[in-house]
Amino acid sequence: MSLRIASYNLRKCKGSDGRRDPGRVVAVINALSADVVALQEVDLRLGARPAALPAALIAAETDYLPVPLTGTGPDSLGWHGQTVLVRRDLPVLGVKPLSLPGWEPRGALAVDLGSAAAPFRLIAAHLGLRRRDRRLQWADLRAALEAAPGGGAIIGDFNEWALSRGFEPLEGLAVHAPGRSFPARAPMAMLDRIVLGRGLTLTRAGVLDTALARQASDHLPIWGDIAGAFGPVSAPTNGRVATATPRPTAAR
């Protein structure tokens, strides 16, 4: 079976032009044609941390639903600023918020999807700014991935500028960089990546690099098509998600 996963750091819907525009963020999300989208920085940082990306807009303009969870604050959409959008016809079997170690508060979401007999676990993560913290966080994330009953992957903004250093706790797992995703206006760093669990294959991957994506946030979204022995993925139902496949940007 095949599943398209994606990741997008929204920067609280504040674009590279300084404007905060959730509508264009939603348009970029739809253009990914993904089954599951991990989002970072979906909430504002001040006060009660209200959602920067309104849940009502997601419901009205996409074929996705945020996974059920208790947000960081009463008006938040995410856990530590993160949420996962799942196509409406794809079953969500469970969601587990994870608190990650380190100097600054960080978290991740482990989402089990698809068939109970052969589930797929997606772990959405936004890692810390210090490499010493990220190494600790990777150890916890690997444990959560390998505890899954079926195959799985970790995806997100890993905040790692190096090409290979910093991923030592993942030895034996495949770390993929679909392409340069930061900063959006002139991409030079591969901060957004995918880690595959054993038994899974990345068949295609890329960065959605369009004029709108370069404006909507300071990150470009990444995507990957995953093949493995997990349960069936059904087709979209009402056609809001774009059917065109984004042209891949080769990993460097």
RONU-389618 format. One record per atom (N, C-alpha, C, CB): x, y, z. Coordinates in steps of 0.1 Angstrom, whole numbers, plus 5000, padded with zeros to 4 digits. Glycine has a CB too. Layout:
N
XYZ
...
***
This chain:
252
500849885000
500050005000
500950135000
499050005012
500350244997
501050364996
500350475003
501350404982
501150565010
500550675018
501350795015
500450635033
500750915013
501551035011
501451115024
500951124999
502651135030
502751215042
503451345039
503551145053
503151455047
503651585044
503951655057
502751665035
504751755057
505051835069
505251985064
506351785076
504652075073
504652215070
504752295082
503452255062
505852375083
505952475094
505252605090
507452495098
504152635097
503352755092
503852885097
501952735097
504752885107
505253015113
504053105117
506053095102
503053035123
501853095128
501153175117
502253195140
501153125105
500453175093
501053315089
499053195096
502253355094
502853475090
503853455079
503653535103
503553515068
504353495056
505653565055
503553525044
506453525045
507653595043
507553745039
508453525032
506353785036
506053925034
505553995046
505053945023
505553925058
505153985070
503653985073
505654125071
502853945063
501353935065
500953805071
500653955052
499953805080
499453685085
498153645078
499053705101
498153535070
497153505061
496853355061
497453555047
495953305070
495653165071
495053105058
494653135082
494453185050
493853135037
494853085028
493053245031
495953155026
496953105017
497652985022
497953215013
497752975035
498352855041
497552735038
498452875057
496252745039
495252635036
495452605021
493852675039
495552695012
495752674998
497052584996
495852804990
498152625003
499352545001
499152405007
500552615009
498452385018
498252255023
497452165013
497452265037
496352225007
495652154997
496452104985
494452234993
497352194981
498152164969
499152044972
498952284966
499352004984
500251884987
499551754983
500551885001
498251744982
497551624979
497951504988
497851584964
498151535001
498651435010
497551365017
499651505020
497851255023
496851185031
496951235045
497151035031
498151265050
498351315063
499351435063
498851195072
499051535071
499951655071
500251695085
499251775063
501551685088
502051735101
502351885100
503351655106
501751955110
501852105110
502552145122
500452175109
503552245121
504152305132
503852455133
505752285131
503852505145
503652655147
502252695143
504652745140
501252615147
499852645143
499152735153
499052515142
499852755165
499252845175
500152965177
499052765188
499553075182
500253195186
500953165199
499353315187
502053235202
502853215214
502353285226
504253245211
501653395225
501253475236
499953445242
501353625232
499753475255
498453465262
498053315263
497353535254
496853285258
496353145259
496753065247
494853145260
497653115239
498153045227
497053005218
498952925231
496153105213
495053075205
495653025191
494153195203
494752955184
495152895171
495353015161
494052805166
496453005154
496753095143
496053045130
498253115140
495852915129
495152855118
493752815123
495952735112
492752885120
491452845126
490852715122
490452955122
490352635131
489752505129
488652515119
489352435142
487852625120
486752645111
487152655097
485852765115
488352715094
488852735081
489252595075
489952835080
489852515083
490252385079
489052305076
491052315091
487952305084
486752235081
486052285068
485752245093
486052415066
485352465054
486052445041
485052615057
487452455041
488152465029
489052345026
489052585030
489052235034
489852125031
489151995033
491152125040
489751885029
489251755031
489851685044
489451655019
490451775053
491151725064
490451755077
492551785065
490751675087
490351705101
491551695110
489251605106
491751795120
492751775129
492551655138
492951905138
493651585142
493451475151
492951515164
494751395152
492051435171
491551475184
492651485194
490451385188
492751595201
493751605212
493351725221
495151615207
493951725233
493751845241
494951935238
493751805256
494652065234
495652155230
496452205242
495052265223
497552275238
498452335248
497652435257
499652405242
496752505251
495852605258
494452585254
496352745256
493452645261
492052625259
491652665245
491252705269
492352765238
491952805225
493052765214
491952955225
493852665218
494952615209
494352515200
496052565217
495052505188
494752395179
495652275181
494852445165
496952305186
497952205187
498452175200
499052255178
499352075201
500052035212
501552085210
500051875214
501952175219
503252235218
503352305204
504452145220
502152355199
502152425186
502052335174
503352505185
501752205176
501752115165
500352045165
502852005166
499952015152
498751925150
499051845138
497452005149
498151745136
498251655124
496951665118
498651515128
496851695105
495651685097
495551555090
495551805087
494451485091
494251355084
493051365075
493951245095
493251305063
492151305053
490851245060
492551225041
489751295057
488551265065
488151115064
487351345060
488451045053
488150905052
489250805056
487750875037
490250865063
491350775068
491150755083
492750835064
490950635087
490650615102
491850655111
490250475104
491550725121
492550755132
492250655143
492450905137
493250575146
493150465156
493450515170
493950345153
494350615171
494850665184
495750785182
495450555192
495850875192
496750985192
497450995206
495951115189
498750995206
499451005219
500351125219
500250875221
500051235226
501051345228
502251305235
500351465235
503451345231
504651315237
505351445242
505651235227
505851445254
506651555259
508151515257
506351585274
508951605251
510351575248
511251645257
510651615233
512351585260
513351645269
514151755263
514351535274
514651845271
515451955266
515352085273
515151975251
516152175270
516152305277
514852385275
517252395272
514252375262
513052445259
511852345258
513152535246
510652385261
509552295260
509352245246
508252355266
509352115243
509052065230
508151945231
510452025223
507451915221
506551795221
506451735207
505251835226
505751615207
505551545194
504151475195
506651445191
503651435184
502351365184
502551235176
501251455177
502251125183
502250995177
500850955173
502850885186
500550945160
499250915155
499250785147
498751035145
498350695152
498150565145
496950575136
497950455156
497250525123
496250545113
495950415105
496750645103
494850405098
494550305089
493850185095
495750255083
494350065092
493749945097
494349895110
494049835086
493449855119
493849805132
494749675131
492649765141
494549605120
495349485118
496749515113
494749395108
496949635106
498249675101
498249825101
498449615086
498449885113
498450035114
499750095109
498150075128
499550225106
500750305103
500850415114
500650375089
502050425120
502250535130
503050645124
503050475142
502450765124
503150885120
503450965133
502250975110
504750995135
505151085146
505551215140
506351015154
504751325144
505051455140
505851525151
503651535137
506951595147
507851645156
508451785152
508951555159
508651865162
509351995160
510452005170
508352115161
511651975166
512751955176
513352085180
513751865170
514152075191
514752195197
515852255189
515352155210
516352375194
517352445186
518752405190
517252595190
518952325201
520252285205
520452135201
520552305220
521652105195
521851965191
521851875203
523151955183
522451915214
522451825226
521051785230
523151895237
520151885229
518751845232
518151755221
517851975233
518451785208
517851705198
518251565199
518251765184
519551535203
519951395204
519151325215
521451395208
518851395226
517951335236
516551305230
517851415248
516051405223
514751395217
514651285207
514351535210
515651265199
515751155189
515651025196
516951165181
516251005208
516250875215
514750845219
517150885227
514050945224
512650925228
511750895215
512151045235
511950975205
511150955193
511450815186
511451065182
512650775186
512950635181
512250535189
514450605181
512250545202
511550445211
510050445208
511750485226
509450565206
508050575202
507750505189
507550715202
508650525179
508450465166
508550315167
509550525156
509550265174
509750125174
508750045183
511150095179
508050125191
506950065200
505650045192
506750145212
505650105180
504450095172
504149945167
504450185159
502949895167
502649765163
502949735148
501249725166
502849845140
503149825126
504249915121
501849855117
504349955109
505350035104
505050185107
505550025089
506050265106
505850405109
506950495104
505750425124
506750625106
507650725101
507650845111
507450775087
508750925111
508851055119
508951155108
509951055129
508251265109
508351375100
508151505107
507251365089
508851615102
508651745108
509851835106
508551725123
509851945114
510952045113
511951995124
510352185116
513051945119
514051885128
515151995133
514751765122
515152105127
516052215131
517552175130
515752265145
517852085121
519252035120
519752085106
519351885121
520752175107
521352225095
522452135089
522052355098
523052045097
524051955091
523451855083
524851895103
524251795074
523751695065
523651555071
524651685052
524551525081
524551395087
524751395102
525651315081
525451495107
525651505122
524351525129
526651615126
524251485142
523051505150
522051395149
522451635145
522151305140
521251195138
521751065144
520851175124
522751065152
523350945157
522450845164
524550975167
521450895172
520550805178
519650725169
519650875188
519650765156
518850695146
519550595137
518150805137
520750555142
521650465134
520750345131
522850425142
520850305118
520050185113
518750225107
519850095124
518350345109
517050395102
517450495091
516150465113
516550505081
516750595070
516250735072
516050535057
517150835071
516750975073
516851035059
517751045082
515651085054
515551145041
515351295042
514351075033
516051365033
515851515031
515251535017
517151585034
513951555016
513451575003
513951694995
511951595004
514551795001
515151904994
515252025004
514251944982
515752134998
515952255006
514552315009
516852354999
514252345021
512952395025
512952525033
512252295033
514152575037
514252695045
515452775041
514352655060
515352915041
514052995042
513352985029
514353135046
511953005030
511152985019
511453065007
509753005023
511853195009
512153284997
513353244990
512253425002
514353184996
515553144990
516053024997
516653254990
515452904994
515752785002
517252745002
514952664998
517852725013
519252675014
519452565024
520152795017
518552545033
518752445044
517652335043
518752505057
518052215047
517052105047
516652075061
517651975040
515952165067
515552145081
514352055083
515152285087
513552035072
512351945073
512651815066
511152015066
512451705074
512951575069
511951465073
514351545074
512251345068
511451225070
512351115075
510651185058
511951045086
512650925091
511750805089
513150945106
512250705082
511450585080
511750475090
511550535066
510750405095
510950285103
511250165094
509750255111
511650065100
512049945092
510949885084
512649835102
511249835072
510249775064
509449875055
509249705072
509750005056
509050105047
510050155037
508550215056
509450205026
510250255015
509750395011
510250155003
510650485008
510250615003
510350604988
511150735009
509150604981
509150584966
509350714959
507850524962
508750824964
508950964958
508951064970
507850994948
509551174968
509551284978
509951414971
510551244989
509551524978
509851654972
509451764981
509151664959
509751884977
509452004983
508452084974
510752094986
507352124980
506352204973
506952354972
504952204979
507552384961
508152514959
507352584948
509652494955
506452664953
505652744944
505652894948
504152694943
505252984940
505253124943
504353144956
504653214932
503253084957
502453094969
503153044981
501053034967
503752924980
504452864992
505552954996
504952724988
506253014987
507353104991
506853224999
508153144979
505553264997
505053375005
504353335018
504053444996
503753225018
502853185029
503453165043
502053065025
504753125043
505453095055
506953115053
505152945060
507753095063
509253095061
509752955058
509853155073
508952855059
509352715054
508552675042
509152615066
509152595033
508352535023
507952395028
509252515010
506752345024
506352215029
507152105021
504852195027
507251985028
507851875022
506851765021
509151825030
507051665013
506051545012
506851425008
504951575002
506251305011
506851185007
505851075005
507951135017
506050984995
505150874993
505750754999
504850854978
505050695009
505650585016
504950455012
505350605031
505750345010
505250215006
505550115017
505750164993
504650025021
504949925031
503749845034
505349995044
503849755043
502849655047
501849715057
503449525051
501249825055
500249885064
498949875057
500550025068
497849905064
496549885059
496149975048
495549905071
494949945041
494550015029
494250165032
493349945023
494550245022
494250385022
493150405011
495550475020
492050455015
490950475005
491050614998
489550475012
490250634988
490350754980
489650864986
489850724966
490050994983
489351114988
487851104984
489951234983
486951174992
485551164990
484951284983
484951135003
485351404986
484551514981
485351614972
483951594992
486651574969
487351644959
487951784962
486451664947
487951824975
488551954978
490051954977
488052004991
490651834981
492051824980
492551824965
492651704988
493551904962
493951904948
494451764943
495052004946
494151724931
494551594926
495851594919
493451544917
496351714916
497651724909
498751684918
497951864903
499751604913
500851564921
501951674921
501451434916
502451724932
503451824932
504751774925
503851874946
505451854917
506651814911
507751804921
507051914899
508351684922
509351664932
510551754930
509851524932
511151794941
512451864941
513451754946
512551994950
514451724939
515351614942
516051644955
516251584931
516251544964
517051554976
518451584972
516951434985
519151664980
520551704977
521351644988
520751854976
***
